[in-house]
């Protein structure tokens, strides 16, 4: 039996060598072929280049017709569903805003200004009294 052991170990080593060689061949066959031609990046169009007829990089004409939702908020309150279902015509809902306090003006839910309610030709409007600076808007986002 001692004579067969080195023979078997050699057979095992040959099997491993054959398996490793087969795996190497499969990996070489599966490797992607190198690209035929590689083009330098400078032949592609630059994204920061100005469009013909544009007046500069800060041209906002492209976005002027995009609609946004403007909301004037008088105030807010939390109310139980039971109380909400009991509301009827003539009911009064108390808000957290105080009389005479500036109203919030929101664009797409983001506070941009404050103002006071005015009546113009029998329609309500708002006179802007304070515009929120971009720095203040960013500060409020982090609250």
C-alpha positions in Angstrom: 0.0 0.0 0.0 3.0 2.3 0.7 3.9 1.9 -3.0 0.5 3.2 -4.2 0.4 6.4 -2.1 3.0 8.4 -4.0 1.3 7.3 -7.2 -2.0 8.5 -6.0 -0.6 11.8 -4.7 0.9 12.3 -8.2 -2.4 11.6 -9.8 -4.2 14.1 -7.5 -1.5 16.7 -8.4 -2.0 16.0 -12.1 -5.8 16.4 -11.7 -5.2 19.8 -9.9 -2.8 21.0 -12.6 -5.2 20.0 -15.3 -8.1 21.8 -13.6 -6.0 24.9 -13.0 -4.9 24.9 -16.7 -8.5 24.5 -17.8 -9.7 27.4 -15.6 -6.9 29.6 -17.0 -8.0 28.8 -20.5 -11.6 29.7 -19.7 -10.7 33.0 -18.1 -8.5 33.9 -21.1 -11.4 33.1 -23.5 -13.9 35.1 -21.4 -11.6 38.2 -21.1 -12.9 41.1 -23.2 -11.0 41.8 -26.3 -9.1 45.1 -26.3 -10.9 47.9 -28.1 -9.9 48.3 -31.7 -9.5 52.1 -31.5 -9.4 54.4 -28.4 -10.4 58.0 -29.1 -9.1 60.8 -27.0 -11.7 62.6 -24.9 -11.1 66.0 -26.5 -13.1 65.0 -29.6 -16.4 64.9 -27.6 -18.6 67.9 -27.3 -18.1 70.0 -24.2 -21.1 70.3 -21.9 -20.0 73.7 -20.6 -19.7 75.2 -24.0 -22.2 78.0 -24.8 -25.0 77.3 -27.1 -25.3 79.3 -30.3 -27.3 82.4 -29.6 -27.0 82.2 -25.9 -25.9 85.4 -24.1 -23.8 83.6 -21.5 -23.4 80.8 -19.0 -26.0 82.4 -16.7 -28.8 82.4 -19.3 -32.0 81.5 -17.5 -34.4 82.0 -20.5 -34.7 78.2 -20.7 -36.4 77.9 -17.4 -38.7 81.0 -17.4 -41.7 79.0 -18.6 -41.5 76.2 -16.0 -44.6 76.4 -13.8 -44.3 76.4 -10.0 -46.8 76.3 -7.2 -47.1 79.5 -5.2 -48.8 79.2 -1.8 -49.7 81.9 0.7 -50.1 80.3 4.2 -52.2 82.1 6.8 -51.3 79.6 9.5 -51.5 75.9 10.5 -53.1 73.8 13.2 -53.4 70.2 14.2 -56.9 68.9 14.6 -58.3 65.5 15.6 -60.3 63.6 12.9 -63.3 63.7 15.3 -63.2 67.5 15.3 -62.6 67.7 11.5 -65.7 65.6 10.8 -67.8 67.9 13.0 -66.9 71.0 10.9 -69.8 72.6 9.1 -70.4 75.8 7.3 -69.7 78.7 9.6 -67.3 76.7 11.8 -64.2 78.6 12.9 -60.8 76.8 13.0 -58.1 78.5 15.1 -54.7 78.8 13.4 -51.3 79.4 14.9 -50.8 82.6 13.0 -51.6 85.8 14.7 -53.7 88.6 13.3 -51.5 91.2 11.6 -48.6 88.8 11.5 -46.9 88.4 8.0 -48.1 85.6 5.9 -45.6 83.0 4.5 -45.1 82.8 0.8 -44.0 79.4 -0.4 -42.8 78.2 -3.8 -43.1 74.5 -4.2 -43.2 74.2 -0.4 -40.1 76.3 0.2 -40.4 79.6 2.1 -39.2 82.5 -0.2 -40.9 85.6 1.2 -43.4 87.0 3.8 -46.0 89.6 3.2 -49.3 91.1 4.2 -52.8 90.5 2.8 -54.3 93.2 0.6 -57.5 93.5 -1.4 -57.3 94.6 -5.0 -60.4 94.8 -7.1 -62.4 92.6 -4.7 -59.7 89.9 -4.9 -57.2 89.0 -2.2 -53.5 89.5 -2.9 -50.3 89.7 -0.9 -47.9 92.6 -0.7 -44.4 91.2 -0.2 -42.7 92.8 2.8 -39.6 90.5 3.2 -37.7 88.4 0.7 -35.9 85.4 2.3 -32.2 85.4 1.3 -30.7 82.2 -0.3 -28.5 81.8 2.8 -31.5 82.0 5.1 -33.4 79.5 2.9 -30.5 77.0 3.3 -30.3 77.6 7.0 -34.0 76.8 7.3 -33.6 73.6 5.3 -31.2 72.3 8.0 -33.7 72.8 10.8 
